Amino acid sequence: MSKKENVVPNKPDYPGERPPTPEMPLTLNKKIMVRLFNTWNKRYAKDPSSFSDSLDEDGKPIEDYGECCAVYFQKLYNELY
């Protein structure tokens, strides 16, 4: 598989921003995932109010929450790698 095939495609419809570059590989090893989640956890523990809620005003899951998380984790990946 070529390097080009192993990336998240550019998507012009990220909510309010351009996708981060270089793109995060689709296949992440456990060590990278652990580092990303630990970094997210430390930042969340330090300032939970800076993160979005996963539920709307009615207590229902936000439909595009996963999309927002994916954008955030791409940013984290680009910061750390």
Secondary structure as the mmCIF struct_conf table of DSSP 4:
data_model
#
loop_
_struct_conf.conf_type_id
_struct_conf.id
_struct_conf.beg_label_comp_id
_struct_conf.beg_label_asym_id
_struct_conf.beg_label_seq_id
_struct_conf.end_label_comp_id
_struct_conf.end_label_asym_id
_struct_conf.end_label_seq_id
HELX_RH_3T_P HELX_RH_3T_P1 LYS A 3 ASN A 6
STRN STRN1 VAL A 7 VAL A 7
HELX_LH_PP_P HELX_LH_PP_P1 VAL A 8 ASN A 10
TURN_TY1_P TURN_TY1_P1 PRO A 12 ASP A 13
BEND BEND1 TYR A 14 TYR A 14
TURN_TY1_P TURN_TY1_P2 PRO A 15 GLY A 16
BEND BEND2 GLU A 17 GLU A 17
HELX_LH_PP_P HELX_LH_PP_P2 ARG A 18 PRO A 20
BEND BEND3 THR A 21 PRO A 22
HELX_LH_PP_P HELX_LH_PP_P3 GLU A 23 MET A 24
STRN STRN2 PRO A 25 PRO A 25
BEND BEND4 LEU A 26 THR A 27
HELX_RH_AL_P HELX_RH_AL_P1 LYS A 30 LYS A 46
HELX_RH_3T_P HELX_RH_3T_P2 PRO A 48 SER A 50
BEND BEND5 PHE A 51 PHE A 51
BEND BEND6 SER A 54 SER A 54
STRN STRN3 LEU A 55 LEU A 55
TURN_TY1_P TURN_TY1_P3 GLU A 57 ASP A 58
BEND BEND7 GLY A 59 GLY A 59
HELX_LH_PP_P HELX_LH_PP_P4 LYS A 60 LYS A 60
STRN STRN4 PRO A 61 PRO A 61
HELX_LH_PP_P HELX_LH_PP_P5 ILE A 62 ILE A 62
TURN_TY1_P TURN_TY1_P4 GLU A 63 ASP A 64
HELX_RH_AL_P HELX_RH_AL_P2 TYR A 65 LEU A 80
#
